[in-house]
Amino acid sequence: MDDAISHRRRDRTATRGLLLAAVAAVVVYVIGDVLASLRYDGYSYLDQAISELSAFGSPVRPLMVTVILIHNVLLLAFGIGVLRVAQRGSVRWIGILQIADFVIVGIPTHTFWAMSSRDMESGFNDVMHIALSGVFSMLVVAMLILSAVAYPGRFRLYALATTVTVIGFGIASSFAIRGLEQNDTPWAGALERINAYAYFAWLAILALTILRRDFRAARPEP
């Protein structure tokens, strides 16, 4: 009996750690974004896209790629944690899509298919980067909607508001970045960061919500 209780407690601790990995992923990315921006001489936090930090030719590419890889591995752990405690189909699909994001988008977007720096000629990598970024956006919106379905009340309103924010500022940033070849992208970085940070905030709150609701219901204290 003692061994069974000890095993259940270790299992609970591991699952809790997997769910909290989403919060760690957000912290890692935000710190990496700020640090890489400061170390990139001439980079504009307000006018340049986040992807330019990990672009081919960027002086801080090794740093930002490392940050993004750690970020995505932590989100993979979060997706696994979600699957371990999911009590309903909508939550389970969030876990599945989070894992799919890691496999399809998280790794290749900023490694094999990173964008080219502004002073470089664009190529097929830029086409793939845009395509994968579009897939990522669709996955994020799908997860936002699924979370709104899963958790009614204030969280649903929050998830829907985040969906509108992510879509709105995502569209705005896509228009702002169109002047990339002319090196004229005012507010592109600010618009994209509002989009990204709204998603990050939702991600952290979702993790805490799943921990409070599904985790406790699925794995009561032994």
Secondary structure, 3 states (H helix, E strand, C coil): CHHHHHHHHHHHHHHHHHHHHHHHHHHHHHHHHHHHHHHCCCCCCCCCCHHHHCCECCCCHHHHHHHHHHHHHHHHHHHHHHHHHCCCHHHHHHHHHHHHHHHHHHCHHHCCCCCECCCCCCCHHHHHHHHHHHHHHHHHHHHHHHHHHHCCCHHHHHHHHHHHHHHHHHHHHHHHHHHHHHCCCCCHHHHHHHHHHHHHHHHHHHHHHHHHHHHHHHCCCC
